[in-house]
Amino acid sequence: MNQKPFVEKASVLTRRAFVKSFAFATAVSAVLPSVFHAALGAVGHSAVQARPPVVSFYMDRLYLDLTGTAVPYLSPLGMRSAAPLAHLSEEAFRRAQLYV
Amino acid sequence: MVDFSKQTTMKGFFAPTRFEADVYDCEVTGKIPTDLDGAFVRLGGDWLYPPKYADDSPFSVDGYINMFRFKNGIVDYKGRWVKTPRYKADLAAHKQLFGKYRNPFTDDPSVKGLDRTVQNTTPLAFAGKLFTLKEDSLPYEIDCNTLETIGPYNFHGKYRSLTFTAHPKIDPETGEMICYGYEAEGLETNEVFLYTIDKNGNVTREVRFKAPYISMVHDIGLTQKHVIIPVFGFVTSMERLKEGKVHWGWDSSKPAYVGIIPRDGEAKDMRWFKGPERATVHTLNGRTEGDRVILEAPIFDSNPFPFFPSVDGSPWDASKARAYIRRNTFNLGSKDDGFTEEKLFEMNVSDLGRVDDRYLTHPYRYAYTSYADRDKKFDEWRAGNLQGRVNNCYGRFDLATGKMNSYFAGETHSLQEVCFVPRPKSTAEGDGYIMGVASNFAEMRSELIIADAQNLEAGDIARVLLPFRSTAQVHGRWFNADQLPFA
């Protein structure tokens, strides 16, 4: 058992290291699609379309999906508790909630 | 076991809360004015069990009374169900036994003859007692300290109507209450009983008259000399009840009638004026000037309630369900049975309008109500998209100048009915606070707002934050500590 605890691994990720990795990831994300697209073009694989990468943030951390197929995570800032009735017509809404 | 999962419109902020609550020393932002000693009492509804019929009216919701008690700059909150016979029967059966709005033919047979009222409309403090009001029954007396239900009240047996309005008027000069009941002798009867009750709770006058047709008489106007009685559009019949329909349908062919009777008059003195299709559900104020009687009110062009459908089957028209502050003038010196109507403000507003009640029956200047300002941001991302349908502002409407001052509740809020609270020891009209509950859709909580009525643009003086959603109200009223025997 020569594994180091996870906490110890995480502790080596300094802010400086994070910013550096962020910059690297950004650069990669900018370059990769065109490389990928060019490679596909070279082999004549026209059925596959390259998509831009999906960038998300959660708890100030970067999440990068280079396939471009992910749905970006957007953190809710409120409970959106009016949303369940938002789709109703004016009549249906007023039938349920007269004095909002 | 209760199941609200099929109630598609009772979700999110609009889901039933179904609990009673006490919060002592509520969390507050700003500073509660220390001169406020009394309570802001709200009455509305919360479904104990889901409605029996999907197309029932929201007016069938079980009554729930709640109170923000102010003393020495501290606010305590208390919320209780109004424990009517209907509430108790449903709870015992663990299901909804009662059918459509004011239609006993749609009830479970086990509750035949039981009082169907839900007591969900207006709180009233009168003659040292606290009441809940709902226009289909007598008032229910409530303990003002515990908010527990005592039961129906008939003013020492002298109030003989079987029903009592949700909008009695109290004369600020005499302290007497002018009140009435329609369908006074029972379901589908056309009698209206009009009463004067002195400030000690003794009935001093009763006048009985018939309306032009059986209709909803939800509110009246009062002047120093006259009572103004709007009758409009809603119709009912025993036949429609037996067909299993809600109590009211809208008949656009019916003219709007307004009855005017001297406060010391008899039924024979009633004079009915007639106008075009309108709906005057709530009033602001009235006054008598010589031969002219004037009523100001937020008035709809047509049926405001989609759950009371047209009797001819025509669809509900949202564009006509907008209220505008209007002035109706009735000339008692003329033999003409018509009246004039003026639209005082071009913007549509909530019809839950209020005035400084010290000026009721007298010339006055300010009306207060809520409205939707679509130019103000509504943060859909945090609150959920309500497509600009929330009332996000309170307005003070100056009837003398046509100017409007505005209070904005916030980007994730909607406002329930406004209440004007006079500043203690003041006498000038409009010197006081506005108070009302906002729904915060982002934080899923209710917030009681207190603002300076003479400086609405300055925003809150204080805001009481509840850690939950308080039930939606219909009406809320401020009662000073000297009006009720608070502990």
Interface residues (C-beta under 8 A of the other chain):
Chain A: P76 L77 G78 M79 R80 S81 A82 A83 P84 L85 A86 L88 E90 E91 A92 F93 R94 R95 A96 Q97 L98 Y99 V100
Chain B: T9 M10 K11 G12 F13 F14 D55 P58 F305 P306 F307 P315 W316 A318 A321 S350 L352 D379 W381 R382 A383 G384 N385 L386 Q387 R389 V390 N391 T412 S414 Q416 E417 S439 F441 A442 E443 M444 A472 Q473 V474
